[in-house]
Amino acid sequence: MFQTWRLKLREAEEAYKAGDLAKACRMLIDESLTQFLPGRKLATKVTTRKAERAISCINCSDLESAWGEIDEAILLSGETTAVLQARQKIVEAAIRNVGVMLRTGDATAALTAIESLENRKVAAAPLVTLKQVAQRIHSAANLVTRGKFAEAESQLEIAMRLRPDFAELEQGRLDCRERAKKFGSLTEQLHQAMATASWSEVVPLADQLLQLAPESTLAKEARKQAWAKVGAKFVDSRRVPGSWASENELGEVNGERFLLWVDGVGGYLVSLASEVVLGQAAPGNRVDIPILADISRRHAKIRRDGEGYTIEPLHVLRLNGKAIQTKAILSDGDEIELGSGVRFRFRRPHALSASVRLDLISRHRTQPYADSILLMAESCVLGPRWQNHVVCPDWEADVVLYRQDDELYCRAMDAIEIDGELCDGRGRLNGNSHVAGSDFSMSLEELDRCTTQPLL
């Protein structure tokens, strides 16, 4: 009687001859065919071919597939000479890629790539140095966002000593120095404006500071104070030039909006409407998401339909690089481009919530300024986990904002304080509530429903 393993081996051989190395590898392992001499011979052929294919993947800059080929080869035959040689080539290519990431300023991606290599037990000396450089560049970037330009420049100088061949670091250092001069001048003007209670001057000065340092505590606090002090409507004098629209062309805000300030994390423009309009932040223009950019007054609509979202172009719009003229369904990770250069990333991070986040990935800003935009459905989750709508790395547990009977509530695991009153983990919020817990603090700031600007 013909032995069953021979039939399986023949099938694995046919897969190998057809170029289906994954199937051949899987059969050799799952059917334990390598316990037989013909199986071991076929395994050697498959392993050698996989090592060759890994090198081909490197030449095509597809390191992920290269690693996949090597992982399967090692699982099948262990660390053979061919496999080790191919693995070394992948490591060298991956290290070169890290260098490219750092020279283009993407320290976050570089650190992720380095961590991946470390998980594979790669401990090459060049990688150790690159990790130190990446950490310095990443630290410098964080310091810049907080307006600590001298400290950022110092971090870049250390990185330059580690890798003097990275000429791009010198330009980054000079940029820090130039920003520091502008920041110092604007800070002095801001202090003078606040000292003389010239609140109409405070907001544009604070906005200019936030362009240089988005996490500047001074600028954020100054702006909040200005909004609280003055009752007149603030008109942005930096309007992008264009014709004035008639009253009928201005549109309207489609529902309640508020600013959510999370201490130590950032500010978020929150809309509770099922449909929002994105457009130009111009005097008198009424849109839900006003943007300081050369775009149309009403440029696009995003609508929540049940659990999904669609986008409707009202003017030139690209989705993932392709121009669209009709409604399109949005998926997590999609890139939205309005006009020529205003780019958002559509994110739906939490699987159990229909709420989404729009992250500006171009250098444009919303008016009022916000780090990101939240389109809130039934709930918004804040906390330390990466899949939350607002990631708060220093919090111990999640905090949830949720809607119930047309009211907004806050829920936490422990007792919280809402507007000075202690609540047993749950309480109702108003448009300007302040919420505090044992390790967090956040504030709501209601926006005028009829204008693109907050009251000031």
Summary of the structure (lengths in Angstrom):
residues: 456
radius of gyration: 27.8
end to end distance: 90.8
largest distance: 100.6
contacts: 1453
relative contact order: 0.06
helix: 43%
strand: 23%
